[in-house]
Structures are given as C-alpha cells and as structure tokens.
Amino acid sequence: MSIILLGLVLRLASLTNIPPNLLGDEADNLQSIYHIMANNGPGFFEIDWAQAPAFNLYLVSGFMRVFGETIAGMRMASVIMSTLSLPVFYFVARQYDLGKPAALGAAFLLATSLWYLHFSRNGWHNINVALYALLAILTITAAIRRGSFLLYAAAGLSAALGLYSHPSGRMIIIALAVYLPVALALSEGSRRRLLIGYAVMLATAFILVLPHLTFALDNWEAYNTRARAVYVFNEQNREQFGDKSGVEIIAQQTWNNLKGFIFLEPGASYVGINARYIPGGHGFLDRFAAALFWLGMAVTFLKWRQTLIWWVFFVVMLFPTQIFSNATPDGARAIGTAPIFYLFVASGIHWLFNLRFGKQWWFRSVAIVSLLVIAYLNVSGYFDWMNDPAAESARQPAVEVADFEMWQALQKSEAEAGRPGFNVGQWLEMKEQGSIP
C-alpha cells in the first residue's frame, strides 16, 4: 500500500506545472474532448484526431468531469491508470513465484522510474497500455492454470481494452495469440479446455471491439493514416536511409532498437523526438535497474517454462512497432512495455536475494538503501529535468500554462459553436500575430 501511495503522490505533485507546458498531443486531445463535452465530437466507437480510438478521449473526459476541466484534471487519467498498474504489477510478479521482497522492490523501482513516471504525468493515453498488458498477463496465466472460462473472458477484456487504446495496444491480442502454441506445448492439463478457453477469450475481445472494428473497416484509409505516416518504408521515411535495401534498413532498425531497449545505451534513442520523453544521455532505465534487468533476463532462461510469457509480450509488443516505424527507439510507443522490463528486474532481485549472502541482514540492508538512493536519483532527476528550460523547449510546439485559461475558453467556445477549433501551431500563429480575440 505504501508503494501505491508513494506512486500516487509522485504523480500528483505540481501536476499543473510539471510538465511545464501542454504538449501538442495533450492540447489536441483536449480540443477533441471539448467537442465531446459539447456533444459534437467523435462517436464513442469512432476515432480521434490522431486516428486512435475515441474511447481514450471519453475516458479522459470522464476523469475531467470528476477532477475538473483543468490541466491537472486532464492528466489525472494517466495518474490513476499508471498508479493502478503498480498493484497489478505486484500480483503478476507474485504469480510467477517471485518472493515478496523482489516483487515489492521492483514495483518500487517501477513507481519511481523516470521514464514511467514522466508518462504517468502526461495527458496521453499510451500509458494505459501498460495496465492493459499487465492485466492480460495476469488473467491469461491464471486462466490457463485454473482452467477458468471466466478468467479467459477477463483476458479477452484486457485485449479489447488494448485495441481501444494507443495503437501500440493492438499488440496485446497478438501477444496472447502468439503465446497459444507455447501454452499448448507446456500444458500439463487439458489441451482441449485450453483451446476452448482461448476461443472464449478471442470471442470476448471480438464482441467488445466489434462496434469499433465496424467503424474501422468502413473508414479503413482514415483509420490507418497514422500507421502509414510512421511506417519506415513509406516514401518520406525511407529517404533518411539513402539507397539502402529493405534488408539493410531492417538490420539497422533492429540494431538501433537493440541498443536502446536491450543494451539500454544512454543516448541511443532517437534524439529529435525522445528529448520529450527522457533526458539527453539517459537510457530508458537507470544503470542500477539496467543491471538488474540484464541479470533477470539471464535468470529467466533457467526458468523459461514459467517466464516465457514475459518474453512473448516483451518481444511482440516492443520490436514490431519499433523496427517497422520511423524515428526509433521511441519512448512513447514503447511505454506500454515498461512494466515488463521491471518484471525482469524483479527476477534479478529475486535471484540475488536467494543467494547464500542474499539472506543476510547486511545484504538486505544494502539492497534497501540502494533502492532508496536510486529512487531518489530518478525522481529528483525527473523534476530537475522538467525544470530545465531545455525540457520545456523540447516539448514545443506547446500551450504554456500561463495561457491555458485563455486557450481553453476559446477552444470551448469553438466546440460549443460546432466549429473545429485550432491546433497548437495555429494557436502560436495567432499569438504571434496578435489576433487572439
């Protein structure tokens, strides 16, 4: 409970002013949310301005009705959803027989991870993918072990939520499908019941997502606008690779993402866009967590039968979306996998605690102090970064906090009149020209 409360406090602190401005994606989300509130926005099962399911904006609008139509109110959806992921993470870790100290230690590191903390405080729905992925792992594992059709249906619900979330969430149902032959091969119970259970899972997901799927099929070109824009082989994105062949491009993309997400090299990420997501020269994990991550990955090879599902979700959710899209490694598209990184961290901690000296009071004392120091460095590093003018500049184009009330009043007026409003770029032009009403 203390970790959940800590995680919540860290996400609530100075939420209006940190991050220091309204990122373009946050502002454009709000523009659509005001139309939803005025009953002339996209339908519940339709798509938003970024061609993502409008479900996400309805979720945020619900939080805003409770917490207020403010910057903090808009960011509360990410705060609550990411905080909820912490107890789910703990239950997933315990589900795989990791000791309580290891599960708690890794949950503490996840709660204070700079990368994860940052997205937990932004009004952007990609952080929700992390919760849905954890729920999918938790429910499908319990379903297979218990043979419960109700739990299979719960896994289907998790997959459907992923499909209604950020585009990277679509990979959750693919990961579940990829795991089926593995589950069949490792099954010690009825394979027939497992297959029926998977059918229940897929049927549940299909029924829940059918209204949105119908809209997507009827508007296929619009629905895939974003996917085509970031596809590494489209004409514009391919130009950056010169005359390299398709195989050479995939090889380079694979190597870049291995450096960013496996070797966790500081600065290996794509500088131009990730400067919004992590500080310059910082990896997606700190050096301490990275060492535990590498150790945990090695340890899981020894228990591959129990932890293979982690690998399936890690690989399926991370690499296809990164290798086949431009400007990667990309911290925003990958944030849904952050808790899976920390499952490997938990495995590393568990292994250390089960060594002979790992049970000694002095070792556990050193471990606790180390966790506290790393958490402090991550959290203080995050707030220092957010107070750096370079971080504010990297988030441009943006709406400044001081301008928010005026920007909001104009956007709500446009929405209530049934007009489209204006994006952040247009807002900045209006300010520069002095044409704000």
C-alpha positions as CSV (number, residue, x, y, z in Angstrom):
1,M,0.0,0.0,0.0
2,S,2.8,2.4,0.8
3,I,4.3,2.0,-2.7
4,I,0.9,2.7,-4.2
5,L,0.5,5.9,-2.1
6,L,4.1,6.9,-2.9
7,G,3.4,6.4,-6.6
8,L,0.2,8.4,-6.4
9,V,1.9,11.3,-4.5
10,L,4.8,11.5,-7.0
11,R,2.3,11.6,-9.9
12,L,0.2,14.3,-8.2
13,A,2.9,16.7,-7.1
14,S,2.8,20.0,-9.0
15,L,0.8,18.3,-11.7
16,T,-0.4,21.5,-13.3
17,N,3.1,23.0,-13.8
18,I,5.1,19.8,-14.3
19,P,5.5,19.0,-17.2
20,P,5.9,22.7,-17.8
21,N,3.5,23.2,-20.7
22,L,0.8,21.4,-22.6
23,L,2.4,19.2,-25.2
24,G,0.9,19.3,-28.6
25,D,-0.7,15.9,-28.2
26,E,-2.2,16.9,-24.8
27,A,-3.6,20.1,-26.3
28,D,-5.0,18.4,-29.4
29,N,-6.6,15.7,-27.2
30,L,-8.3,18.4,-25.2
31,Q,-9.5,20.1,-28.3
32,S,-11.4,16.9,-29.2
33,I,-12.5,16.4,-25.6
34,Y,-14.2,19.8,-25.5
35,H,-16.2,18.7,-28.6
36,I,-17.2,15.5,-26.9
37,M,-18.4,17.5,-23.9
38,A,-20.3,19.7,-26.3
39,N,-21.9,16.6,-27.8
40,N,-20.4,17.2,-31.3
41,G,-17.2,15.3,-31.1
42,P,-16.3,11.8,-32.5
43,G,-18.6,9.0,-31.5
44,F,-17.6,6.6,-28.7
45,F,-16.6,3.9,-31.2
46,E,-15.0,6.2,-33.7
47,I,-11.5,7.6,-34.0
48,D,-10.0,10.9,-32.7
49,W,-7.8,13.5,-34.4
50,A,-4.8,11.1,-34.3
51,Q,-6.8,8.2,-35.8
52,A,-6.7,6.4,-32.4
53,P,-9.9,5.1,-30.8
54,A,-12.0,7.9,-29.4
55,F,-12.6,5.7,-26.4
56,N,-9.5,7.2,-24.9
57,L,-10.8,10.7,-25.0
58,Y,-14.1,9.6,-23.5
59,L,-12.1,8.1,-20.7
60,V,-10.2,11.3,-20.1
61,S,-13.3,13.4,-20.3
62,G,-14.8,11.2,-17.6
63,F,-11.9,12.0,-15.3
64,M,-12.2,15.7,-16.1
65,R,-15.9,15.7,-15.1
66,V,-14.7,14.4,-11.7
67,F,-11.5,16.3,-11.2
68,G,-12.2,19.5,-13.1
69,E,-11.6,20.9,-16.5
70,T,-8.0,21.9,-15.7
71,I,-4.5,20.7,-16.8
72,A,-4.3,18.6,-13.7
73,G,-7.8,17.2,-14.3
74,M,-6.8,16.2,-17.8
75,R,-3.7,14.5,-16.6
76,M,-5.5,12.6,-13.8
77,A,-6.4,9.8,-16.2
78,S,-2.7,9.0,-16.7
79,V,-2.0,9.4,-13.0
80,I,-4.7,7.0,-11.9
81,M,-4.2,4.4,-14.6
82,S,-0.5,4.2,-14.1
83,T,-0.9,4.1,-10.3
84,L,-3.4,1.2,-10.7
85,S,-0.7,-0.7,-12.7
86,L,1.5,-0.9,-9.6
87,P,-0.6,-3.4,-7.6
88,V,-1.3,-5.3,-10.8
89,F,2.5,-5.5,-11.4
90,Y,3.0,-6.8,-7.9
91,F,0.4,-9.6,-8.4
92,V,1.9,-10.6,-11.7
93,A,5.4,-10.9,-10.1
94,R,4.0,-12.9,-7.3
95,Q,2.1,-15.1,-9.7
96,Y,5.4,-16.3,-11.0
97,D,6.7,-17.2,-7.6
98,L,8.9,-14.2,-7.1
99,G,9.4,-13.5,-3.5
100,K,7.6,-10.6,-1.8
101,P,10.8,-8.6,-1.3
102,A,11.6,-8.9,-5.0
103,A,8.1,-8.0,-6.2
104,L,7.9,-5.1,-3.8
105,G,11.4,-3.9,-4.7
106,A,10.7,-4.0,-8.5
107,A,7.3,-2.3,-8.0
108,F,9.1,0.5,-6.1
109,L,11.6,0.9,-8.9
110,L,8.8,1.0,-11.5
111,A,6.8,3.6,-9.5
112,T,9.9,5.8,-9.4
113,S,11.3,5.1,-12.9
114,L,12.0,8.4,-14.6
115,W,10.7,7.1,-18.0
116,Y,7.5,5.6,-16.5
117,L,6.9,8.5,-14.1
118,H,7.1,11.0,-16.9
119,F,4.4,9.4,-19.0
120,S,2.3,8.9,-15.8
121,R,2.1,12.6,-15.5
122,N,1.2,13.5,-19.2
123,G,-2.3,13.7,-20.6
124,W,-1.6,11.0,-23.1
125,H,-3.3,7.6,-23.3
126,N,-0.3,5.5,-24.2
127,I,0.5,4.9,-20.6
128,N,-2.8,2.9,-20.3
129,V,-1.3,0.2,-22.5
130,A,1.0,-0.8,-19.6
131,L,-2.0,-1.5,-17.3
132,Y,-3.9,-3.5,-20.0
133,A,-0.8,-5.6,-20.8
134,L,-0.2,-6.5,-17.2
135,L,-3.9,-7.4,-16.8
136,A,-3.6,-9.6,-19.9
137,I,-0.6,-11.5,-18.5
138,L,-2.2,-11.8,-15.1
139,T,-5.6,-13.1,-16.4
140,I,-4.3,-15.4,-19.1
141,T,-1.8,-17.0,-16.7
142,A,-4.5,-17.6,-14.1
143,A,-6.9,-18.8,-16.7
144,I,-4.5,-21.4,-18.0
145,R,-3.6,-22.6,-14.5
146,R,-7.2,-22.8,-13.3
147,G,-9.0,-23.6,-16.5
148,S,-11.5,-20.9,-15.7
149,F,-13.5,-19.6,-18.7
150,L,-14.4,-16.5,-16.7
151,L,-10.6,-15.7,-16.5
152,Y,-10.2,-16.4,-20.2
153,A,-13.0,-13.8,-20.8
154,A,-11.2,-11.4,-18.5
155,A,-8.1,-11.8,-20.7
156,G,-10.3,-11.1,-23.7
157,L,-11.4,-7.9,-21.9
158,S,-7.8,-6.9,-21.4
159,A,-7.1,-7.5,-25.1
160,A,-10.1,-5.4,-26.1
161,L,-9.0,-2.5,-23.9
162,G,-5.7,-2.7,-25.6
163,L,-7.4,-2.4,-29.0
164,Y,-9.3,0.6,-27.8
165,S,-6.1,2.3,-26.5
166,H,-3.0,3.7,-28.1
167,P,-2.1,1.9,-31.4
168,S,0.7,0.0,-29.6
169,G,-2.0,-1.6,-27.5
170,R,-3.1,-3.6,-30.6
171,M,-0.1,-5.8,-30.0
172,I,-1.6,-7.2,-26.7
173,I,-4.0,-9.5,-28.5
174,I,-1.3,-10.6,-30.9
175,A,1.0,-11.5,-28.0
176,L,-1.8,-13.5,-26.5
177,A,-2.3,-15.3,-29.8
178,V,1.4,-16.0,-30.2
179,Y,1.5,-17.5,-26.7
180,L,-1.1,-20.1,-27.6
181,P,1.2,-22.7,-29.2
182,V,3.6,-22.2,-26.3
183,A,0.8,-22.7,-23.8
184,L,-0.3,-25.8,-25.6
185,A,3.3,-27.2,-25.7
186,L,3.8,-26.5,-22.0
187,S,0.3,-27.5,-20.8
188,E,0.1,-30.1,-18.1
189,G,-3.7,-30.1,-18.1
190,S,-6.4,-30.5,-20.7
191,R,-5.4,-29.0,-24.1
192,R,-9.0,-29.2,-25.2
193,R,-10.0,-26.9,-22.3
194,L,-7.2,-24.5,-23.1
195,L,-8.3,-24.2,-26.7
196,I,-11.9,-23.7,-25.7
197,G,-10.7,-21.1,-23.2
198,Y,-8.7,-19.3,-25.9
199,A,-11.8,-19.3,-28.1
200,V,-13.8,-17.7,-25.2
201,M,-11.0,-15.1,-24.9
202,L,-11.0,-14.2,-28.6
203,A,-14.8,-14.2,-28.7
204,T,-15.0,-11.8,-25.8
205,A,-12.4,-9.5,-27.3
206,F,-14.2,-9.7,-30.7
207,I,-17.6,-8.9,-29.3
208,L,-16.3,-6.0,-27.2
209,V,-14.4,-4.4,-30.1
210,L,-16.9,-5.2,-32.9
211,P,-18.5,-1.7,-32.9
212,H,-15.1,0.0,-33.3
213,L,-14.0,-2.7,-35.8
214,T,-17.0,-2.0,-37.9
215,F,-16.2,1.7,-38.0
216,A,-12.6,1.0,-38.8
217,L,-13.4,-1.3,-41.7
218,D,-15.8,1.3,-43.1
219,N,-13.1,4.0,-42.7
220,W,-10.0,2.0,-43.4
221,E,-8.0,4.7,-45.1
222,A,-8.6,7.2,-42.3
223,Y,-8.1,4.6,-39.6
224,N,-4.6,3.7,-40.8
225,T,-3.4,7.3,-41.5
226,R,-1.1,7.3,-38.5
227,A,0.3,3.8,-39.2
228,R,1.1,4.8,-42.8
229,A,2.8,8.0,-41.6
230,V,5.2,6.3,-39.3
231,Y,5.8,3.2,-41.5
232,V,9.5,3.0,-42.0
233,F,9.1,2.0,-45.7
234,N,6.9,4.8,-46.8
235,E,8.5,7.1,-49.3
236,Q,9.2,10.0,-47.0
237,N,10.7,7.9,-44.1
238,R,12.7,5.7,-46.5
239,E,14.6,8.8,-47.8
240,Q,16.6,9.0,-44.5
241,F,18.2,5.6,-45.3
242,G,19.5,6.7,-48.6
243,D,20.0,3.9,-51.1
244,K,19.9,1.1,-48.5
245,S,18.0,-2.1,-49.4
246,G,15.0,-3.2,-47.4
247,V,17.1,-5.9,-45.6
248,E,19.7,-3.3,-44.7
249,I,17.0,-0.9,-43.3
250,I,15.5,-3.7,-41.1
251,A,19.0,-4.6,-39.9
252,Q,19.8,-1.1,-39.0
253,Q,16.4,-0.6,-37.3
254,T,16.9,-3.8,-35.4
255,W,20.4,-2.8,-34.2
256,N,19.2,0.6,-33.2
257,N,16.4,-0.8,-31.1
258,L,18.6,-3.5,-29.5
259,K,20.9,-0.7,-28.4
260,G,18.0,1.3,-27.0
261,F,15.9,-1.4,-25.4
262,I,18.2,-4.3,-24.6
263,F,21.6,-2.7,-24.1
264,L,19.9,0.4,-22.7
265,E,22.6,2.7,-24.0
266,P,22.3,6.3,-22.8
267,G,21.7,8.5,-25.8
268,A,20.9,5.5,-28.1
269,S,17.4,6.8,-28.6
270,Y,16.3,9.0,-31.4
271,V,17.3,12.4,-30.1
272,G,14.9,14.5,-32.1
273,I,11.7,13.1,-30.5
274,N,12.8,11.3,-27.4
275,A,14.1,14.6,-25.9
276,R,10.4,14.9,-24.9
277,Y,10.4,11.6,-23.2
278,I,13.8,11.1,-21.4
279,P,16.6,13.5,-20.7
280,G,19.6,13.6,-23.0
281,G,22.2,11.0,-22.3
282,H,19.7,9.0,-20.2
283,G,18.7,5.4,-21.1
284,F,15.1,4.1,-20.7
285,L,16.3,2.5,-17.4
286,D,18.8,3.8,-15.0
287,R,22.1,1.9,-14.7
288,F,21.1,0.1,-11.5
289,A,17.8,-1.1,-12.9
290,A,19.5,-1.9,-16.2
291,A,22.0,-4.2,-14.4
292,L,19.1,-6.0,-12.6
293,F,17.2,-6.2,-15.9
294,W,20.1,-7.9,-17.6
295,L,20.6,-10.3,-14.7
296,G,16.8,-11.0,-14.7
297,M,16.8,-11.8,-18.4
298,A,19.6,-14.3,-17.8
299,V,17.9,-15.9,-14.8
300,T,14.6,-16.3,-16.8
301,F,16.4,-18.6,-19.2
302,L,16.8,-21.0,-16.2
303,K,13.0,-20.8,-15.6
304,W,11.9,-20.4,-19.2
305,R,8.9,-22.6,-18.8
306,Q,7.4,-20.2,-16.2
307,T,8.5,-16.9,-17.7
308,L,8.3,-17.5,-21.4
309,I,5.1,-15.4,-21.5
310,W,7.1,-12.4,-20.4
311,W,9.4,-12.9,-23.4
312,V,6.5,-13.2,-25.7
313,F,4.9,-10.0,-24.5
314,F,8.2,-8.2,-24.4
315,V,9.2,-9.1,-28.0
316,V,5.8,-8.9,-29.6
317,M,4.8,-5.6,-28.0
318,L,8.1,-3.9,-28.4
319,F,10.0,-4.8,-31.5
320,P,7.5,-4.9,-34.4
321,T,6.2,-1.5,-33.5
322,Q,9.7,-0.1,-33.2
323,I,11.5,-1.8,-36.1
324,F,8.8,-1.1,-38.7
325,S,8.3,2.6,-37.7
326,N,10.4,5.6,-38.1
327,A,12.4,7.6,-35.6
328,T,13.0,4.7,-33.2
329,P,13.8,3.7,-30.5
330,D,10.8,5.7,-29.5
331,G,9.9,6.0,-25.8
332,A,6.3,6.9,-26.3
333,R,5.4,3.9,-28.5
334,A,7.3,1.6,-26.1
335,I,6.0,2.9,-22.7
336,G,3.4,0.1,-22.6
337,T,6.2,-2.4,-22.2
338,A,7.9,-0.6,-19.3
339,P,6.4,-2.9,-16.6
340,I,7.6,-5.9,-18.5
341,F,11.2,-4.5,-18.2
342,Y,10.6,-4.4,-14.5
343,L,9.4,-8.0,-14.3
344,F,12.9,-9.0,-15.4
345,V,14.2,-6.6,-12.8
346,A,12.1,-8.4,-10.2
347,S,13.6,-11.7,-11.4
348,G,17.1,-10.3,-10.9
349,I,16.3,-9.1,-7.4
350,H,14.8,-12.4,-6.5
351,W,17.9,-14.3,-7.7
352,L,20.2,-12.1,-5.6
353,F,18.0,-12.5,-2.5
354,N,18.2,-16.3,-2.8
355,L,21.9,-16.4,-2.8
356,R,23.6,-17.5,0.4
357,F,24.6,-14.0,1.3
358,G,21.3,-12.6,-0.1
359,K,19.5,-13.8,3.1
360,Q,21.9,-11.9,5.4
361,W,20.6,-8.8,7.1
362,W,23.6,-6.7,5.9
363,F,22.9,-7.6,2.3
364,R,19.2,-6.8,2.5
365,S,20.0,-3.5,4.3
366,V,22.4,-2.6,1.5
367,A,19.7,-3.6,-1.0
368,I,17.1,-1.4,0.6
369,V,19.4,1.6,0.8
370,S,20.4,1.1,-2.8
371,L,16.7,1.1,-3.9
372,L,16.1,4.3,-1.9
373,V,19.1,6.0,-3.4
374,I,18.2,5.0,-7.0
375,A,14.6,6.0,-6.5
376,Y,15.7,9.4,-5.1
377,L,18.1,10.0,-8.0
378,N,15.4,9.0,-10.6
379,V,12.7,11.2,-9.0
380,S,14.9,14.2,-8.3
381,G,16.4,13.8,-11.8
382,Y,12.9,13.8,-13.3
383,F,11.9,17.1,-11.6
384,D,15.2,18.7,-12.3
385,W,14.8,17.7,-16.0
386,M,11.3,19.1,-16.1
387,N,12.5,22.4,-14.6
388,D,15.2,22.7,-17.2
389,P,14.4,25.2,-20.0
390,A,15.7,22.7,-22.5
391,A,12.9,20.3,-21.5
392,E,10.3,23.0,-22.0
393,S,11.8,23.8,-25.4
394,A,11.8,20.1,-26.4
395,R,8.0,20.0,-25.8
396,Q,7.3,22.7,-28.4
397,P,5.0,23.4,-30.1
398,A,3.0,23.7,-26.9
399,V,0.5,25.7,-25.0
400,E,2.1,27.5,-22.0
401,V,0.5,27.1,-18.6
402,A,0.0,30.8,-18.3
403,D,-2.0,30.8,-21.5
404,F,-4.2,27.8,-20.7
405,E,-7.3,29.6,-19.4
406,M,-7.5,31.8,-22.5
407,W,-6.7,28.9,-24.8
408,Q,-9.3,26.7,-23.1
409,A,-12.0,29.4,-23.2
410,L,-11.5,29.9,-26.9
411,Q,-11.5,26.2,-27.7
412,K,-14.6,25.5,-25.6
413,S,-16.3,28.4,-27.4
414,E,-15.4,26.9,-30.8
415,A,-16.6,23.5,-29.7
416,E,-19.9,24.7,-28.4
417,A,-20.4,26.6,-31.7
418,G,-19.7,23.3,-33.6
419,R,-16.6,24.7,-35.2
420,P,-13.3,22.7,-35.4
421,G,-11.2,25.0,-33.3
422,F,-7.5,25.4,-33.8
423,N,-4.4,23.2,-33.2
424,V,-1.3,24.3,-31.3
425,G,0.5,25.5,-34.4
426,Q,-2.4,27.8,-35.3
427,W,-2.6,29.0,-31.7
428,L,1.0,30.0,-31.7
429,E,0.5,31.8,-35.0
430,M,-2.5,33.7,-33.5
431,K,-0.4,34.7,-30.5
432,E,2.5,35.9,-32.8
433,Q,0.1,37.9,-35.0
434,G,-1.8,39.3,-32.0
435,S,-5.1,38.0,-33.5
436,I,-6.4,36.3,-30.3
437,P,-10.0,37.5,-29.7
